[in-house]
Amino acid sequence: MNRKSAQYGSFGEELANSISHGFGVVLSIAGLVVLIIAAATHGTVWHLVSFSIFGSTLIILYLASTLYHSIPKLAWKRILKKFDHAAIFLLIAGSYTPFMLVNLRGAWGWSMFGVIWGLAITGVVLKMFFAHKYAKISTAIYVIMGWLCVIAFKQMLMHVPVFSLKLLIAGGLSYTGGVVFYVWKRLPYNHAIWHGFVLGGSILHFFSVLNIV
């Protein structure tokens, strides 16, 4: 693969994509260890469970992305692309989980937890088994999941530490800002740049979660 195609990048671009999110895998594994230690040392069982879920979804996303970009065989690439896109639903839900189970809980927390994971599971099923048939619905689910926190924003203001909220918003802006480069297909290494924004968003969300211990 020596030139950029409509669907996949050039060899150099895919190498950059693989390395960038391979670094994300390493950071995610280290982050999960830190989160578990922090939760076990200073938190409750809710911290431990929700932090483990969040850290695990980080690993799943970055591992799926790294495998997708690093394996050149097209037949495998098409399959791994589904996992890559499905993992996004899991990470969004995983990022909500600590705040829903630790800070909100109660009616608001459990309702949001159920809705967000219900949407995530629906999104995963659509991506894995009906990727082309319901592409617009899958995209709509991404957007709905990302903005669902607005419904509970007042509750989050009351129960989530201010610094964590600032980091949470900053992380969301990093993810959103990267979309500009994701859709800028003519820009060389646009996807690797997008990966940089995704890494930035994940790091900000990691510290946002860590701060609620």
Protein Blocks (a to p, Z undefined) as FASTA:
>chain_A
ZZccfkbccfklmmmmmmmmmmmmmmmmmmmmmmmmmmmmmmcfklmmmmmmmmmmmmmm
mmmmmmmmmpmblklmmmmmmmmmmmmmmmmmmmmmmmmmmmnmmmllmmmmmmmmmmmm
mmmmmmmmmmmmmmmmmmmmmmmmmmmmmmmmmmmmmmgcfklmmmmmmmmmmmmmmmmm
mmmmmlghklmmmmmmmmmmmmmmmmmmmmmZZ
